[in-house]
Amino acid sequence: MSLRAAGFGAVATARLPVEFQLIISFDLAAIAYVGSFVALMSEATPEYVAKLSSPFEPSGMSTLVGVIALSLISITAVATLQHMDAAPRWLQMLQLAASLAAICLA
């Protein structure tokens, strides 16, 4: 659902500069993720959650390491962006992609 919201944000903001497209898409994905989490937590019972869970969902130590690594990449990119006058586009894209991936995997 978060990826759909990000895709919708990218399509809806196609005429804006790329920086705005990325920020708006990221924000929409984060809002969709948090909204889904709150909605599911308020309605779900343990039995329902157990039925929905599948062995194909990312879980375990590899997911934890992946989320931590992507979060560190994002934090490093933000710190680098703050100390640069003209940040390169690839660094902005890296920061937004790592942040979105960390949110999706969390």
GROMACS elastic network, one bead per residue, 0.5 to 0.9 nm:
[ bonds ]
;  ai    aj funct       b0    kb
    1     4     6  0.50850   500
    1     5     6  0.62752   500
    1     6     6  0.86757   500
    1    29     6  0.78309   500
    1    32     6  0.67331   500
    1    33     6  0.71880   500
    1    36     6  0.81441   500
    2     5     6  0.50803   500
    2     6     6  0.62034   500
    2     7     6  0.85829   500
    2    26     6  0.89774   500
    2    28     6  0.75000   500
    2    30     6  0.68228   500
    2    31     6  0.79929   500
    2    32     6  0.53300   500
    2    33     6  0.54280   500
    2    36     6  0.87586   500
    2   100     6  0.88813   500
    2   104     6  0.71878   500
    3     7     6  0.60672   500
    3     8     6  0.84949   500
    3    25     6  0.89882   500
    3    29     6  0.62724   500
    3    32     6  0.88642   500
    3   100     6  0.89122   500
    3   104     6  0.82841   500
    4     8     6  0.60566   500
    4     9     6  0.85005   500
    4    29     6  0.77079   500
    5     8     6  0.50131   500
    5     9     6  0.61145   500
    5    10     6  0.86286   500
    5    25     6  0.70983   500
    5    26     6  0.86884   500
    5    28     6  0.56785   500
    5    29     6  0.52233   500
    5    30     6  0.87684   500
    5    31     6  0.87265   500
    5    32     6  0.66598   500
    6    10     6  0.62192   500
    6    11     6  0.87207   500
    6    22     6  0.86209   500
    6    24     6  0.79243   500
    6    26     6  0.61135   500
    6    27     6  0.79241   500
    6    28     6  0.58404   500
    6    30     6  0.86191   500
    6    32     6  0.88925   500
    7    10     6  0.50489   500
    7    11     6  0.62527   500
    7    12     6  0.85024   500
    7    25     6  0.69092   500
    7    29     6  0.86041   500
    8    11     6  0.51595   500
    8    12     6  0.59213   500
    8    13     6  0.84509   500
    8    25     6  0.75055   500
    8    28     6  0.85368   500
    9    12     6  0.51033   500
    9    13     6  0.60244   500
    9    14     6  0.84338   500
    9    21     6  0.70290   500
    9    22     6  0.84038   500
    9    24     6  0.61925   500
    9    26     6  0.81980   500
    9    27     6  0.87821   500
    9    28     6  0.66642   500
    9    29     6  0.84197   500
   10    13     6  0.53699   500
   10    14     6  0.60423   500
   10    21     6  0.56336   500
   10    22     6  0.72309   500
   10    24     6  0.76838   500
   10    25     6  0.57035   500
   11    14     6  0.52495   500
   11    15     6  0.88122   500
   11    21     6  0.86020   500
   12    15     6  0.80996   500
   12    21     6  0.85962   500
   13    16     6  0.54713   500
   13    17     6  0.83425   500
   13    18     6  0.87967   500
   13    20     6  0.77843   500
   13    21     6  0.56393   500
   13    24     6  0.79546   500
   13    25     6  0.85302   500
   14    17     6  0.79009   500
   14    18     6  0.81674   500
   14    21     6  0.69955   500
   15    18     6  0.87344   500
   15    21     6  0.86610   500
   16    19     6  0.81602   500
   16    20     6  0.63095   500
   16    21     6  0.63943   500
   17    20     6  0.55566   500
   17    21     6  0.64344   500
   17    22     6  0.89311   500
   18    22     6  0.61816   500
   18    23     6  0.86403   500
   19    22     6  0.53090   500
   19    23     6  0.62989   500
   19    24     6  0.86279   500
   19    89     6  0.86105   500
   19    92     6  0.81435   500
   19    93     6  0.88543   500
   20    23     6  0.51581   500
   20    24     6  0.59447   500
   20    25     6  0.83169   500
   21    24     6  0.53246   500
   21    25     6  0.59534   500
   21    26     6  0.84345   500
   22    25     6  0.51855   500
   22    26     6  0.60134   500
   22    27     6  0.85184   500
   22    92     6  0.88358   500
   22    93     6  0.77582   500
   22    96     6  0.70833   500
   23    26     6  0.51360   500
   23    27     6  0.60912   500
   23    28     6  0.85977   500
   23    96     6  0.76445   500
   24    27     6  0.50714   500
   24    28     6  0.61103   500
   24    29     6  0.85591   500
   25    28     6  0.51751   500
   25    29     6  0.61576   500
   25    30     6  0.86067   500
   26    29     6  0.51365   500
   26    30     6  0.61469   500
   26    31     6  0.86066   500
   26    96     6  0.69102   500
   26    97     6  0.84406   500
   26    99     6  0.82287   500
   26   100     6  0.64115   500
   27    30     6  0.51061   500
   27    31     6  0.60987   500
   27    32     6  0.85234   500
   28    31     6  0.51206   500
   28    32     6  0.60645   500
   28    33     6  0.85236   500
   29    32     6  0.51121   500
   29    33     6  0.60949   500
   29    34     6  0.86328   500
   29   100     6  0.74387   500
   29   103     6  0.86573   500
   29   104     6  0.86012   500
   30    33     6  0.50864   500
   30    34     6  0.61469   500
   30    35     6  0.83913   500
   30   100     6  0.74390   500
   30   103     6  0.70213   500
   30   104     6  0.84236   500
   31    34     6  0.52374   500
   31    35     6  0.58635   500
   31    36     6  0.83927   500
   32    35     6  0.50520   500
   32    36     6  0.59610   500
   32    37     6  0.84654   500
   33    36     6  0.51891   500
   33    37     6  0.61538   500
   33    38     6  0.86993   500
   33   103     6  0.76328   500
   33   104     6  0.73625   500
   34    37     6  0.50167   500
   34    38     6  0.61840   500
   34    39     6  0.85704   500
   35    38     6  0.51965   500
   35    39     6  0.60867   500
   35    40     6  0.85194   500
   36    39     6  0.51206   500
   36    40     6  0.60086   500
   36    41     6  0.84062   500
   37    40     6  0.52808   500
   37    41     6  0.60096   500
   37    42     6  0.85817   500
   38    41     6  0.51649   500
   38    42     6  0.61549   500
   38    43     6  0.87271   500
   39    42     6  0.53643   500
   39    43     6  0.64153   500
   39    44     6  0.84548   500
   40    43     6  0.52984   500
   40    44     6  0.55590   500
   41    44     6  0.55237   500
   41    45     6  0.83466   500
   42    45     6  0.87699   500
   44    47     6  0.81823   500
   44    48     6  0.61181   500
   44    49     6  0.63206   500
   45    48     6  0.52019   500
   45    49     6  0.62185   500
   45    50     6  0.86050   500
   46    49     6  0.51706   500
   46    50     6  0.61173   500
   46    51     6  0.86432   500
   47    50     6  0.51255   500
   47    51     6  0.62466   500
   47    52     6  0.87378   500
   48    51     6  0.51135   500
   48    52     6  0.62602   500
   48    53     6  0.87211   500
   49    52     6  0.50848   500
   49    53     6  0.61326   500
   50    53     6  0.53320   500
   50    54     6  0.83448   500
   51    54     6  0.78949   500
   53    56     6  0.84598   500
   53    57     6  0.73344   500
   54    57     6  0.58693   500
   55    58     6  0.80409   500
   55    59     6  0.85549   500
   56    59     6  0.85868   500
   58    62     6  0.81392   500
   58    63     6  0.60165   500
   58   105     6  0.72497   500
   59    62     6  0.70587   500
   59    63     6  0.53231   500
   59    64     6  0.75460   500
   59   105     6  0.87149   500
   60    63     6  0.56189   500
   60    64     6  0.64951   500
   60    65     6  0.88963   500
   61    64     6  0.50359   500
   61    65     6  0.61335   500
   61    66     6  0.84918   500
   62    65     6  0.51519   500
   62    66     6  0.60440   500
   62    67     6  0.86291   500
   63    67     6  0.60820   500
   63    68     6  0.85116   500
   63   105     6  0.69367   500
   63   106     6  0.78470   500
   64    67     6  0.52525   500
   64    68     6  0.61898   500
   64    69     6  0.85409   500
   64   105     6  0.85527   500
   64   106     6  0.78482   500
   65    68     6  0.51698   500
   65    69     6  0.60118   500
   65    70     6  0.85545   500
   66    69     6  0.50905   500
   66    70     6  0.60685   500
   66    71     6  0.84397   500
   66   102     6  0.76287   500
   66   105     6  0.79692   500
   67    70     6  0.51982   500
   67    71     6  0.60088   500
   67    72     6  0.85403   500
   67   101     6  0.77583   500
   67   103     6  0.78693   500
   67   104     6  0.89268   500
   67   105     6  0.63285   500
   67   106     6  0.63245   500
   68    71     6  0.50731   500
   68    72     6  0.61273   500
   68    73     6  0.86113   500
   68   102     6  0.76514   500
   69    72     6  0.51243   500
   69    73     6  0.61909   500
   69    74     6  0.86054   500
   69    98     6  0.88341   500
   69   102     6  0.84084   500
   70    73     6  0.50256   500
   70    74     6  0.61332   500
   70    75     6  0.86166   500
   70    97     6  0.88380   500
   70    98     6  0.51144   500
   70    99     6  0.67349   500
   70   100     6  0.89248   500
   70   101     6  0.70196   500
   70   102     6  0.55527   500
   71    74     6  0.50324   500
   71    75     6  0.61331   500
   71    76     6  0.85322   500
   71    98     6  0.67268   500
   71    99     6  0.63158   500
   71   101     6  0.87384   500
   71   102     6  0.60251   500
   71   103     6  0.87981   500
   72    75     6  0.50542   500
   72    76     6  0.60135   500
   72    77     6  0.84494   500
   72    98     6  0.87225   500
   73    76     6  0.51366   500
   73    77     6  0.60908   500
   73    78     6  0.86256   500
   73    94     6  0.80861   500
   73    95     6  0.70762   500
   73    98     6  0.65440   500
   73    99     6  0.82818   500
   74    77     6  0.50816   500
   74    78     6  0.61869   500
   74    79     6  0.86402   500
   74    94     6  0.73513   500
   74    96     6  0.72627   500
   74    97     6  0.81966   500
   74    98     6  0.54499   500
   74    99     6  0.56226   500
   74   102     6  0.87798   500
   75    78     6  0.51057   500
   75    79     6  0.61932   500
   75    80     6  0.85884   500
   75    95     6  0.76776   500
   75    99     6  0.85724   500
   76    79     6  0.51213   500
   76    80     6  0.61500   500
   76    81     6  0.85549   500
   76    95     6  0.82278   500
   77    80     6  0.50336   500
   77    81     6  0.60230   500
   77    82     6  0.86226   500
   77    91     6  0.64867   500
   77    92     6  0.74652   500
   77    94     6  0.72397   500
   77    95     6  0.53625   500
   78    82     6  0.62264   500
   78    83     6  0.88823   500
   78    91     6  0.87613   500
   78    92     6  0.82421   500
   78    95     6  0.66232   500
   79    82     6  0.52457   500
   79    83     6  0.66958   500
   80    83     6  0.53672   500
   80    84     6  0.64912   500
   80    87     6  0.83048   500
   80    91     6  0.84685   500
   81    84     6  0.53337   500
   81    85     6  0.79701   500
   81    86     6  0.83358   500
   81    87     6  0.58303   500
   81    88     6  0.85968   500
   81    91     6  0.75577   500
   81    92     6  0.75634   500
   82    85     6  0.78651   500
   82    87     6  0.85205   500
   83    87     6  0.86861   500
   84    87     6  0.55310   500
   84    88     6  0.88689   500
   87    90     6  0.85044   500
   87    91     6  0.68991   500
   87    92     6  0.72430   500
   88    91     6  0.55538   500
   88    92     6  0.67842   500
   88    93     6  0.89756   500
   89    92     6  0.51459   500
   89    93     6  0.62004   500
   89    94     6  0.85685   500
   90    93     6  0.50238   500
   90    94     6  0.60122   500
   90    95     6  0.86198   500
   91    95     6  0.62091   500
   91    96     6  0.86840   500
   92    95     6  0.52105   500
   92    96     6  0.63141   500
   92    97     6  0.85632   500
   93    96     6  0.52319   500
   93    97     6  0.59285   500
   93    98     6  0.83843   500
   94    97     6  0.51840   500
   94    98     6  0.59365   500
   94    99     6  0.84011   500
   95    98     6  0.53138   500
   95    99     6  0.60891   500
   95   100     6  0.85881   500
   96    99     6  0.51374   500
   96   100     6  0.60891   500
   96   101     6  0.85075   500
   97   100     6  0.51878   500
   97   101     6  0.60358   500
   97   102     6  0.85154   500
   98   101     6  0.51093   500
   98   102     6  0.60642   500
   98   103     6  0.86021   500
   99   102     6  0.51691   500
   99   103     6  0.62716   500
   99   104     6  0.86858   500
  100   103     6  0.51216   500
  100   104     6  0.61549   500
  100   105     6  0.86239   500
  101   104     6  0.50632   500
  101   105     6  0.60971   500
  101   106     6  0.84466   500
  102   105     6  0.52430   500
  102   106     6  0.59405   500
  103   106     6  0.52253   500
